[in-house]
Amino acid sequence: MFLIGAVVLLLPHAARANAGADGAAIFKSKCAICHGPDGKGQTATGKSLKVKDLSSKKVQKQSNEELQKIVTNGKGTMPAYKATLDQASIDAVIAFIRTLKK
């Protein structure tokens, strides 16, 4: 009986662990320093680098594949994240970027 109770208590934790990457948290830790928490690029670093407003129509009309290529390989002053983010994390960041549209 004790073993069954322990397994039941662990199931919600296991489900959360496999729920996938948290795009908002990854964005906050990797992207917000330049793009800002709202993706508009109005940080000191973002302004100096002239980063794209991720909520803009120009960025939002890009396909997921185009955004994936940029996040994976970098572009201009933006660093590549292929060495630090797995595919699920990149997909989660792109999904989060989609929530920033105006």
Backbone as CSV, one residue per row, in Angstrom:
resi,resn,N_x,N_y,N_z,CA_x,CA_y,CA_z,C_x,C_y,C_z
1,MET,0.831,-1.199,0.000,0.000,0.000,0.000,0.871,1.257,0.000
2,PHE,1.930,1.285,0.796,2.819,2.442,0.852,3.449,2.708,-0.507
3,LEU,3.859,1.661,-1.191,4.490,1.806,-2.499,3.531,2.435,-3.501
4,ILE,2.293,2.037,-3.486,1.304,2.609,-4.399,1.125,4.096,-4.119
5,GLY,1.070,4.472,-2.851,0.935,5.877,-2.488,2.127,6.696,-2.959
6,ALA,3.316,6.137,-2.840,4.518,6.851,-3.283,4.504,7.044,-4.793
7,VAL,4.068,6.034,-5.520,3.999,6.139,-6.977,2.980,7.188,-7.378
8,VAL,1.844,7.210,-6.718,0.815,8.197,-7.023,1.326,9.610,-6.748
9,LEU,2.091,9.786,-5.664,2.637,11.101,-5.352,3.675,11.543,-6.374
10,LEU,4.396,10.628,-6.958,5.437,10.962,-7.919,4.900,11.210,-9.329
11,LEU,3.743,10.690,-9.651,3.203,10.837,-11.004,3.023,12.285,-11.441
12,PRO,2.439,13.165,-10.636,2.316,14.555,-11.101,3.673,15.199,-11.380
13,HIS,4.683,14.861,-10.559,6.016,15.423,-10.785,6.588,14.906,-12.107
14,ALA,6.419,13.646,-12.394,6.931,13.071,-13.631,6.237,13.694,-14.834
15,ALA,4.952,13.931,-14.730,4.220,14.548,-15.832,4.722,15.957,-16.093
16,ARG,4.989,16.711,-15.028,5.521,18.066,-15.202,6.917,18.034,-15.793
17,ALA,7.726,17.075,-15.383,9.103,17.000,-15.879,9.133,16.739,-17.373
18,ASN,8.138,16.027,-17.887,8.092,15.705,-19.306,7.159,16.620,-20.083
19,ALA,6.655,17.657,-19.463,5.679,18.534,-20.109,6.298,19.375,-21.216
20,GLY,7.602,19.463,-21.273,8.256,20.227,-22.329,8.924,21.471,-21.783
21,ALA,9.657,22.095,-22.663,10.414,23.281,-22.294,9.485,24.471,-22.061
22,ASP,9.886,25.354,-21.178,9.136,26.566,-20.860,9.709,27.716,-21.674
23,GLY,9.054,28.025,-22.786,9.534,29.060,-23.690,9.681,30.415,-23.035
24,ALA,8.746,30.778,-22.156,8.824,32.078,-21.474,10.048,32.143,-20.567
25,ALA,10.330,31.073,-19.857,11.488,31.057,-18.956,12.796,31.089,-19.743
26,ILE,12.843,30.350,-20.838,14.046,30.359,-21.670,14.244,31.744,-22.271
27,PHE,13.164,32.341,-22.772,13.231,33.685,-23.346,13.761,34.663,-22.297
28,LYS,13.230,34.566,-21.095,13.650,35.471,-20.018,15.141,35.327,-19.729
29,SER,15.642,34.099,-19.739,17.053,33.888,-19.379,18.013,34.117,-20.542
30,LYS,17.586,33.909,-21.767,18.499,33.995,-22.910,18.274,35.218,-23.798
31,CYS,17.051,35.697,-23.893,16.700,36.687,-24.918,16.332,38.063,-24.364
32,ALA,15.764,38.087,-23.169,15.211,39.339,-22.637,16.267,40.414,-22.382
33,ILE,17.517,40.036,-22.183,18.548,41.045,-21.941,18.646,42.008,-23.127
34,CYS,18.420,41.510,-24.318,18.448,42.370,-25.514,17.040,42.741,-25.972
35,HIS,16.176,41.732,-26.080,14.839,41.961,-26.632,13.846,42.491,-25.612
36,GLY,14.189,42.451,-24.334,13.273,42.892,-23.285,12.232,41.834,-22.993
37,PRO,11.591,41.908,-21.827,10.606,40.894,-21.450,9.390,40.873,-22.369
38,ASP,9.120,42.007,-23.035,7.981,42.086,-23.951,8.385,41.879,-25.413
39,GLY,9.690,41.661,-25.652,10.179,41.399,-26.998,10.341,42.620,-27.884
40,LYS,10.107,43.803,-27.354,10.132,45.015,-28.170,11.537,45.586,-28.387
41,GLY,12.535,45.066,-27.682,13.911,45.500,-27.879,14.242,46.843,-27.265
42,GLN,13.448,47.288,-26.310,13.642,48.613,-25.712,14.518,48.567,-24.466
43,THR,15.482,47.678,-24.450,16.466,47.645,-23.366,17.677,48.448,-23.830
44,ALA,18.562,48.772,-22.907,19.775,49.507,-23.280,20.582,48.715,-24.310
45,THR,20.729,47.423,-24.061,21.470,46.581,-24.993,20.730,46.469,-26.320
46,GLY,19.429,46.258,-26.249,18.630,46.135,-27.463,18.679,47.373,-28.325
47,LYS,18.609,48.528,-27.696,18.687,49.787,-28.447,20.052,49.956,-29.095
48,SER,21.108,49.644,-28.359,22.454,49.829,-28.916,22.731,48.857,-30.067
49,LEU,22.127,47.683,-30.010,22.317,46.689,-31.076,21.256,46.786,-32.171
50,LYS,20.263,47.653,-31.944,19.151,47.817,-32.898,18.463,46.484,-33.204
51,VAL,18.116,45.771,-32.120,17.464,44.471,-32.284,16.043,44.646,-32.801
52,LYS,15.544,43.588,-33.388,14.191,43.588,-33.940,13.149,43.574,-32.823
53,ASP,12.032,44.248,-33.085,10.857,44.175,-32.212,10.158,42.863,-32.562
54,LEU,10.203,41.903,-31.672,9.655,40.583,-31.950,8.135,40.575,-32.045
55,SER,7.495,41.649,-31.589,6.037,41.728,-31.700,5.606,42.344,-33.031
56,SER,6.560,42.836,-33.808,6.238,43.515,-35.066,5.687,42.551,-36.115
57,LYS,4.935,43.111,-37.050,4.386,42.305,-38.140,5.497,41.657,-38.950
58,LYS,6.595,42.395,-39.138,7.715,41.881,-39.929,8.275,40.584,-39.333
59,VAL,8.449,40.561,-38.034,8.959,39.350,-37.378,7.877,38.284,-37.311
60,GLN,6.674,38.675,-36.943,5.592,37.711,-36.766,5.188,37.018,-38.069
61,LYS,5.419,37.671,-39.199,5.054,37.021,-40.476,6.088,35.984,-40.915
62,GLN,7.261,35.985,-40.270,8.254,34.969,-40.596,7.734,33.595,-40.191
63,SER,8.095,32.586,-40.966,7.669,31.219,-40.650,8.430,30.704,-39.428
64,ASN,7.897,29.666,-38.829,8.584,29.042,-37.705,9.960,28.550,-38.137
65,GLU,10.064,28.067,-39.372,11.341,27.583,-39.884,12.357,28.719,-39.980
66,GLU,11.916,29.893,-40.424,12.811,31.044,-40.505,13.282,31.468,-39.114
67,LEU,12.350,31.521,-38.167,12.716,31.889,-36.795,13.636,30.843,-36.182
68,GLN,13.374,29.577,-36.465,14.225,28.503,-35.947,15.649,28.655,-36.476
69,LYS,15.783,28.986,-37.738,17.116,29.161,-38.324,17.867,30.305,-37.623
70,ILE,17.156,31.394,-37.340,17.783,32.539,-36.674,18.200,32.185,-35.251
71,VAL,17.302,31.540,-34.506,17.632,31.171,-33.127,18.768,30.146,-33.110
72,THR,18.722,29.198,-34.006,19.724,28.137,-34.049,21.099,28.655,-34.461
73,ASN,21.137,29.428,-35.556,22.415,29.837,-36.150,22.827,31.269,-35.840
74,GLY,21.929,32.041,-35.240,22.208,33.447,-34.994,22.039,34.257,-36.269
75,LYS,22.079,35.576,-36.116,21.960,36.458,-37.276,22.465,37.834,-36.861
76,GLY,23.363,38.391,-37.628,23.921,39.688,-37.268,24.610,39.614,-35.919
77,THR,24.181,40.453,-35.004,24.789,40.458,-33.665,24.167,39.430,-32.720
78,MET,23.094,38.785,-33.161,22.457,37.774,-32.311,23.274,36.493,-32.332
79,PRO,23.593,35.960,-31.146,24.387,34.728,-31.095,23.571,33.503,-31.502
80,ALA,24.264,32.468,-31.913,23.643,31.176,-32.217,23.390,30.429,-30.908
81,TYR,22.269,29.728,-30.848,21.940,28.957,-29.652,21.937,27.457,-29.899
82,LYS,22.470,27.019,-31.043,22.465,25.586,-31.349,23.269,24.763,-30.350
83,ALA,24.254,25.359,-29.733,25.080,24.620,-28.765,24.479,24.607,-27.366
84,THR,23.523,25.513,-27.102,23.001,25.609,-25.732,21.524,25.274,-25.591
85,LEU,20.783,25.248,-26.698,19.362,24.920,-26.627,19.054,23.706,-27.510
86,ASP,18.297,22.763,-26.978,17.873,21.632,-27.798,16.666,22.042,-28.641
87,GLN,16.243,21.168,-29.525,15.155,21.491,-30.448,13.863,21.832,-29.712
88,ALA,13.542,21.099,-28.668,12.316,21.364,-27.910,12.362,22.759,-27.284
89,SER,13.517,23.167,-26.816,13.659,24.493,-26.218,13.522,25.589,-27.277
90,ILE,14.125,25.381,-28.435,13.999,26.353,-29.524,12.547,26.473,-29.955
91,ASP,11.861,25.341,-30.086,10.439,25.362,-30.450,9.621,26.106,-29.401
92,ALA,9.962,25.915,-28.139,9.237,26.588,-27.051,9.463,28.099,-27.101
93,VAL,10.688,28.521,-27.400,10.979,29.949,-27.516,10.193,30.549,-28.682
94,ILE,10.145,29.851,-29.803,9.388,30.342,-30.962,7.905,30.444,-30.619
95,ALA,7.387,29.456,-29.927,5.975,29.499,-29.499,5.745,30.712,-28.602
96,PHE,6.703,31.013,-27.714,6.572,32.185,-26.858,6.629,33.464,-27.692
97,ILE,7.524,33.531,-28.658,7.617,34.715,-29.521,6.282,34.971,-30.218
98,ARG,5.597,33.914,-30.584,4.276,34.057,-31.233,3.258,34.732,-30.312
99,THR,3.439,34.621,-29.014,2.493,35.249,-28.080,2.738,36.752,-27.952
100,LEU,3.830,37.257,-28.516,4.195,38.660,-28.359,3.584,39.564,-29.432
101,LYS,2.886,38.980,-30.406,2.399,39.824,-31.513,1.470,40.909,-31.022
102,LYS,1.518,42.042,-31.736,0.738,43.233,-31.358,-0.734,43.000,-31.514
